[in-house]
Amino acid sequence: MTKKKKDDKTLVEKMLDKANIAYQSYEFPTHAEGDVAQLTVEHLGVPEHRIYKTLVLIGNKTGPVVGVVPLDRHIDYKKLSAVSGNKKVGMVPLKDLVATTGYEHGANTPIGIHARHKYPIFIGAEAEHETEILVSAGKIGRSVGLAPKALAKFVGAKFVDITALEPTTDE
């Protein structure tokens, strides 16, 4: 994990600067896993429970919804369905992800998605009690660490119980 130079900022970092939201930039090594790049986090000293993944799903009534959960957890489809006003949600197919969010797999960020699309965003309830969580900075291998409450306020997100320890049957 390295601190980024100020002149090499992602659009997400520039948005946070403009909004005067304090954050820390992180860069993680990545590795290819199938057709997608994945973070390599096991050697960086950052607990996976503090690094959050941004998952984009389609609700049968609302259309796209965004769930933000720790790397060491899974999204609970039934819980997300209930809090988002849907009867059913399912992951956006990988082939449709860029068209839906503007980001490739591994770079989805609640900050950029909110700026572009204003989809409803739900953050796992456990984040509310953390002092800092890391979310993607909109580029694979780049993250920003910030206060979860500042993130939620900035993107209009709600803290809700949407996580599971094991994959749900719909995953």
C-alpha positions in Angstrom: 0.0 0.0 0.0 1.4 3.3 -1.0 0.4 6.9 -0.6 -0.5 8.5 -3.9 1.1 11.7 -5.2 -1.3 14.7 -5.2 -0.9 15.3 -8.9 -2.0 11.8 -9.9 -5.6 11.8 -8.6 -8.6 9.9 -9.9 -11.9 11.6 -10.7 -13.2 10.2 -7.4 -10.4 11.8 -5.4 -11.0 15.1 -7.2 -14.7 14.9 -6.3 -13.8 14.3 -2.7 -11.4 17.3 -2.8 -14.1 19.5 -4.2 -16.5 18.5 -1.5 -13.9 19.0 1.2 -14.2 15.4 2.4 -11.1 14.1 4.1 -9.7 10.8 2.6 -6.5 8.8 2.4 -5.4 7.4 -1.0 -4.3 3.8 -1.3 -2.8 1.8 -4.1 -3.0 -2.0 -4.0 -1.3 -4.5 -6.3 -3.7 -6.5 -8.5 -3.7 -9.9 -10.1 -5.7 -11.4 -12.9 -8.4 -13.8 -11.9 -10.1 -15.1 -15.0 -11.2 -12.1 -17.1 -11.1 -9.6 -14.3 -8.5 -7.9 -12.1 -8.7 -8.5 -8.4 -7.0 -6.7 -5.5 -4.1 -8.5 -3.8 -4.7 -7.6 -0.2 -3.2 -10.4 1.9 0.2 -8.8 2.3 -0.7 -5.2 2.8 -1.7 -5.1 6.5 -5.2 -3.8 5.8 -7.9 -6.0 7.2 -10.4 -7.2 4.5 -13.2 -6.1 6.8 -12.2 -2.5 6.3 -12.0 -2.8 2.5 -15.5 -2.5 0.9 -16.6 -3.8 -2.5 -19.2 -2.0 -4.5 -21.8 -4.4 -6.0 -24.4 -3.4 -8.5 -27.6 -5.3 -8.7 -30.9 -5.0 -10.6 -34.1 -4.9 -8.7 -37.3 -6.2 -10.3 -39.1 -2.9 -9.4 -36.4 -0.2 -9.0 -33.8 -1.1 -11.5 -30.1 -0.7 -10.5 -29.3 -0.7 -6.8 -25.8 -0.5 -5.2 -24.7 -2.6 -2.2 -21.4 -1.7 -0.4 -20.1 -4.5 1.8 -16.8 -5.7 3.3 -14.5 -7.9 1.2 -14.8 -10.7 3.8 -18.7 -10.7 3.6 -21.3 -11.4 1.0 -24.4 -9.5 0.0 -27.6 -11.0 1.3 -30.0 -10.7 -1.7 -33.2 -11.1 0.4 -32.1 -8.3 2.8 -31.1 -6.0 0.0 -34.4 -6.7 -1.8 -36.4 -5.8 1.3 -34.6 -2.5 2.1 -34.6 -1.4 -1.6 -38.3 -2.0 -2.2 -37.9 -5.0 -4.5 -39.2 -8.5 -4.4 -36.0 -9.8 -6.0 -32.5 -8.5 -6.9 -29.8 -10.1 -8.9 -26.3 -9.1 -10.0 -25.9 -7.0 -13.1 -24.3 -9.3 -15.7 -20.6 -8.6 -16.2 -21.1 -7.8 -19.8 -23.6 -5.1 -18.9 -21.6 -3.6 -16.0 -19.8 -0.8 -17.8 -23.0 0.3 -19.6 -24.9 0.3 -16.2 -22.3 2.0 -14.0 -19.6 3.5 -16.2 -17.0 1.4 -14.4 -15.3 -2.0 -15.2 -15.4 -4.9 -12.7 -13.1 -4.0 -9.8 -13.3 -0.3 -10.3 -17.0 0.3 -9.3 -17.2 3.0 -6.7 -20.3 4.3 -4.9 -18.9 7.9 -5.3 -18.6 7.8 -9.1 -21.8 5.8 -9.5 -23.8 8.3 -7.4 -22.3 11.2 -9.4 -23.3 9.7 -12.7 -26.5 7.8 -12.0 -28.0 8.5 -8.5 -28.9 4.8 -8.0 -30.0 4.0 -4.5 -26.9 3.0 -2.4 -26.9 0.8 0.7 -23.9 0.4 2.9 -23.5 -2.6 5.2 -24.5 -1.6 8.7 -21.2 -2.7 10.2 -19.5 0.2 8.4 -21.3 2.8 10.5 -19.1 2.0 13.5 -15.8 2.1 11.7 -13.6 5.2 11.7 -12.4 4.5 8.2 -13.4 2.2 5.3 -11.8 1.8 1.9 -13.8 2.0 -1.3 -12.6 2.0 -4.9 -11.3 5.3 -6.2 -12.8 4.4 -9.7 -9.6 2.7 -11.0 -8.5 -0.9 -10.4 -6.0 -1.0 -7.6 -6.8 2.4 -6.3 -8.9 3.0 -3.2 -9.8 5.9 -0.9 -10.1 5.5 2.9 -12.7 7.8 4.4 -15.1 8.1 7.3 -18.2 5.9 6.5 -20.7 8.6 7.7 -19.0 11.2 5.4 -19.3 8.7 2.5 -23.0 7.9 3.2 -23.9 11.6 3.4 -22.0 12.4 0.2 -23.7 9.7 -1.9 -27.1 9.7 -0.1 -26.6 6.1 1.2 -28.3 4.3 4.0 -26.5 2.0 6.5 -28.5 -1.2 6.5 -28.1 -4.9 7.4 -27.4 -6.4 3.9 -24.4 -8.6 4.6 -24.0 -12.4 5.1 -21.1 -14.5 6.1 -21.8 -17.1 3.4 -23.1 -16.5 -0.1 -26.9 -16.5 -0.4 -28.6 -19.0 -2.6 -29.0 -16.4 -5.4 -25.3 -15.7 -5.7 
